[in-house]
Amino acid sequence: MLEARAIRKNIRSSPRKMRLVADLVRYKNVNEALAILHYTPNKAARHISQTLFSAVSNLIYLDEQSDNPGQVDSDTGNVYVKTIFVDQGSVMKRMLPAPQGRAYRIRKRLCKLTIVVTAR
């Protein structure tokens, strides 16, 4: 089976929020997953759909370069999301002034998104 992946790093969203949207499209057909992401109002849905487009493009390129091309249709009807996972990336640390000369630490979390698609 032919499979391809796409990785997107340093996304300005917390991994916890990104995982909520990633769970919606896991093991779905690509066309169905893109339709779900189109109508999901979260900011994470846009990042996931862009990465999903990239993974499908990588799969089509691998299919063209393989020994027997033609396994992947141009309408991506037989392509589905095999795995999708979100890992924690780096953390941007900021300081917020607090009472009596103290400072509160603000941790702005970043995440890494990995999508693997495959043709049935």
N, C-alpha and C positions, 0 to 999 in steps of 0.2 A: 504494500500500500504506500502511496505517495503522501508525504506529510511535510508541511512547512511551518515555520514559526516566525513570529515578529515580537520584538522586545522594545518597550518604550521605557525610558528611565527618567528620573527626576520630574515626576508629575506632581504639580502643586495641589495635591489632595491627600488627605490622610488615608492610609491603607484600609482602615475600617469602613470608611464611606465608599471607597472604591469596590470593596468586596461585596457590598450589598447589591451593586449593579452587576458585578461579574457573575454572581449567582443566578441572575435572571437568564443569562444566555449560555450557560454551560451545557454542553451536549446537544445544542440545538443546531438546526440547519442554518447555513449562513444567511440565506434570504430572510428566514424567520427571525434570526437574531438581530439583523439590521433593522427590521421593522419594529421589533421591541425597543431597540435603542433609540430609534427615531422619535418615539412617543414617550420616552422616559425623560422627566424634567430635570434630572440631576446633571450636574456639570461633568461628572465622571462618565456619563453615557457618551459624551462627545469624544473623550479620549479613547474609550474602548472601541467605538465605531471606527475611528481613524486607524487604530492599531489592527483592527480586524480587516479593514481594506488592505492594509499593508501585507498581512499574512496571506490573504487570498491572492494578491499580486505575486508574492513570492512562490506560492504553489503553482500558479499558472506558468511562471518563468521556469520552475523546475520541471514541469510537465513538458514544456517546449524543448528543454535541453536533454530530456531523458531518451532512452533507446526506442521506446514505443510511445510517441506522443499521442494525445487524444484521450487521455483518461479523465481529464477535467473539462467539463462543458464550459462554454463561454458565459452561460447564464448562471453558473455555479449552483446548479440544482442538486448535484450530488456531493457537495462539500459541506462538512459540518465541523463544529468547534469541538475538537477532541479534548483539549485541556485549556483552562484559563486560570491563572493564579496571580495574586497580587502579593508582593513582598514589600517589607519596609525598606525604604531607601535611607538617604542621609537625613539628618535633622538640623534645621536652621535654628540657632539659639538666639533669642532676642531678650533684652532686659526691659522691664517696665518699672518705673519709679513707684515705690511703695512708701507708706508712712514711716516716719522716724528714721529716715536715711537708709532704709532697706531697699532691696530691689527684688522683684518677682521675675522668675525666669519664664519666658514664653517659648514653647517648643513647637515650631512649625514643621510638621512632618511631611515628608515626601515619600513617594512610593514608586515601585517598579512593576510594570505590567508585562506579563508574558502570555501570548496566545499561540496555541498550536492547532492548526487546521489540517484536516485530512480528507481525501476523496474516498468515497465508499466503493 
